[in-house]
Amino acid sequence: MRNLTYKVVERVLPLASDVVMVNISFLFAYWLAFKSGIGGERRFIPLSEYSLPAVLITCYWLILFLFAGLYESWHAKSRLDEFINVSKAAITGGIILFLATLDLSRPFSSTRIVLFGYMFSQILLVGGGRIAIRSFQRYLVVQGVGRHRTVIVGGGERGQRLFQQVNIFPALGHQIVGFACQAHEESELASRGLPVLGEVKQLPRILREHEVDDVLIALPTDSHQQILDILSRCNSLGVRFYILPDLYDIVTGQARTNQIYGFPLVEISPGLMPSWERKTKRLMDIMASALILFGLAPLWLIVAVIIKLDSKGPVFFHQERVGKNGKTFIIHKFRSMVADAESSTGPVWAKQNDPRITRFGRFMRRFRIDEVPQFWNVLKGEMSLVGPRPERPFFVEMFKKRIPLYARRLRVCPGLTGWAQTKQDNISPLNDLEEKLTYEAEKVRYDLGYIENMSLRMDLKILLRTIWVVIFGKGAR
């Protein structure tokens, strides 16, 4: 019954929402044309006479959405991507209607204004309906409804790490049934309390007996033939296969696929963000930082006064950080700790309930207010709104020696916020060096994941998640 509810939410509700929202948008266009005054002087036509056109235009949009792939299975995917896809379809449909109704003798008539208003209402209404439904669908997945029964093939370190990540993020939509592993891996998995369903060679039986939907293959690269055998023997079982390539750990964040006459290649260290996106990203940085720094200047003046009243010391805190390509710069913050906090200790990590943090500093850190002066770094081009967080030279040298691929973070401009900051806890409660390094290594994996997928869409997604994180005081720093 629970899975039936999920299927209704996934398949039926989007269609029903589209029908309702398309017709509301149609009513809005009717209001623009005959009630708002925008339509100018024209013969009034009763709404009842638009019944057939409303049905036809609804069918038009549903067919367009169908061809745009908006009725394909949506499972644990991005709601932002869904909204963008709806926007693309609505703009395409609007352009088609614009061209179909174009009167060359009156190319800029009031009808054009009505049509543009109609198109944008489609984006907002249909897109908003989709986001509401997908949010409810995501909630169901987190509650355990509609998750795909999943088997992990490979019980090594990579398979176990994958198991941990899937369990940490239930919204991914996988319910791990267990492992299909090599014979020598069974004892280690069993000792850690991880479910073992059998050996890899028994995978067809495992998939049938446990009614598996998805298979996540986490075998090492030298298992090419074994992976091909798995795909061959299980091809007829109707199961989806996903491969976690070992090559990802070598070139992640710096690779793009290409080919030469059919031979697949991996290009190392390409410019993953197109030139126009890089320029747009920089323009967004300038506009946002100028607006926040100067538009809210009275608020920052009040913050400065409170800092001075709360504790002795300067208002601002300045520190050297490592930026793009290893170039150092001075980062600026509102001071949230006592003055000269590291005078007797040297560089150390902040801790939970750190006694060096002032009373108002704790409040500022809770809502990231202490980070606001970094918008000056963004305005100067030393940082961006989104990117890996910049670290101090002392720790960068340590991490480069202890964490594989750490230096790849330095290939892009550091940011005020990043993918890791929206995924990890606010501050690591770990004091042991090895545990801290493990925490930082996990952060690096998130950063490299961002670098691999750099785009304006990804930046927008991170910024929206950051707003949520700031409101609820979560996320890494």
Secondary structure, 3 states (H helix, E strand, C coil): CHHHHHHHHHHHHHHHHHHHHHHHHHHHHHHHHHCCCCCCCCCCCCHHHHHHHHHHHHHHHHHHHHHCCCCCCCCCCCHHHHHHHHHHHHHHHHHHHHHHCCCCCCCCCHHHHHHHHHHHHHHHHHHHHHHHHHHHHHHHHHCCCCCEEEEEECCCHHHHHHHHHHHHCHHHCEEEEEEEECHHHHHHHHHCCCCEEEEHHHHHHHHHHCCCCEEEECCCHHHHHHHHHHHHHHHHHCCEEEECCCCHHHHCCCEEEEEECCEEEEEECCCCCCHHHHHHHHHHHHHHHHHHHHHCHHHHHHHHHHHHHHCCCCCEEEEEEECHHHCEEEEEEECCECCCCCCCCCCCCCCCCCCCECHHHHHHHHCCHHHCCHHHHHHHCCCEEECCCCECHHHHHHHHHHCCCHHHHHHCCCEEECCHHHCCCCCCCCCCHHHHHHHHHHHHHHHHHHHHCCCHHHHHHHHHHHHHHHHHCCCCC
